Amino acid sequence: MTIQSHIDVLRETIPPGVKLVAVSKFHPAGMIRQAYDTGLRIFGESRVQELVVKKDQLPGDIEWHFIGNLQRNKVKQIAPFISLIHSLDSERLLLEIEKQGAANNRVISCLLQIHIAEEESKAGFSPDECRRFLAEGKWRVWPHVRIAGVMGMATFTDDENQVRKEFRQLRLLFDEFKTVYFSDHPEFREISMGMTGDYPVAVEEGSTMIRIGTLIFGDR
Ligand SMILES: *Cc1c(COP(=O)(O)O)cnc(C)c1O
């Protein structure tokens, strides 16, 4: 199967309102170009160094998303062009994004990454940490960052009920935050959940944005 046929299969199985982020980490620019040529425009990378190198080799109308752990000292390198940071997990990181947004005279959109999985290793705010962060309200006064929704990763397991429960939890948190903090913020609208192994369940549970690597590009 080619990249084109993998993308065709995906397009048939996801509803039109769900955005597809093609996760191209560890794959060369040539493969990204093939996916681009089928019409995809949103690509996700998880390492700053890799992203800045590839970006220069590829068309300028690509919307780059950052999906991995983001160190504060690297925000500067992606701030001039990044479209969406999925991995906002602390106020200190948001402050740095604000600073670099201001330096580049742009507003940088971010998703609140929430820890929903059982595995300790996965990153993100706990639901209560995130509630406290939102309640404190500093995000309201920073003009160069925009909180556009939530992101989460389910436990890596074959137990579909477990995965469904976690995605549902993320969806409920989104609804809570929308009601309490973002009812006047139309830009707060994304629920980034679902990867190659679990995206059908994520879509059933209300995902607006799936992040797919292996199913498009093959193994890394
Ligand atoms: C690598 C990665 C993905 C894509 O995973 P696949 O299983 O290859 O689809 C999605 N989200 C995040 C945060 C990732 O790091």
The ligand as a Tripos MOL2 file, in Angstrom:
@<TRIPOS>MOLECULE
LIG
   15    15     1     0     0
SMALL
NO_CHARGES

@<TRIPOS>ATOM
      1 C1          3.6250    9.6950   17.6830 C.3       1 LIG1
      2 C2          2.3980   10.3470   18.1650 C.ar      1 LIG1
      3 C3          1.1620   10.1620   17.5030 C.ar      1 LIG1
      4 C4          0.9740    9.2400   16.3150 C.3       1 LIG1
      5 O1          1.0030    7.9130   16.7220 O.3       1 LIG1
      6 P1          0.6220    6.7070   15.7170 P.3       1 LIG1
      7 O2          0.2980    5.5910   16.6490 O.co2     1 LIG1
      8 O3          1.8410    6.4460   14.9000 O.co2     1 LIG1
      9 O4         -0.5310    7.1240   14.8950 O.co2     1 LIG1
     10 C5          0.0740   10.8820   17.9630 C.ar      1 LIG1
     11 N1          0.1550   11.7120   19.0180 N.ar      1 LIG1
     12 C6          1.3160   11.9050   19.6820 C.ar      1 LIG1
     13 C7          1.3330   12.8330   20.8290 C.3       1 LIG1
     14 C8          2.4620   11.2190   19.2830 C.ar      1 LIG1
     15 O5          3.5970   11.4190   19.9570 O.3       1 LIG1
@<TRIPOS>BOND
     1     1     2 1
     2     2     3 ar
     3     2    14 ar
     4     3     4 1
     5     3    10 ar
     6     4     5 1
     7     5     6 1
     8     6     7 2
     9     6     8 1
    10     6     9 1
    11    10    11 ar
    12    11    12 ar
    13    12    13 1
    14    12    14 ar
    15    14    15 1
@<TRIPOS>SUBSTRUCTURE
     1 LIG1         1 GROUP 0 **** ****
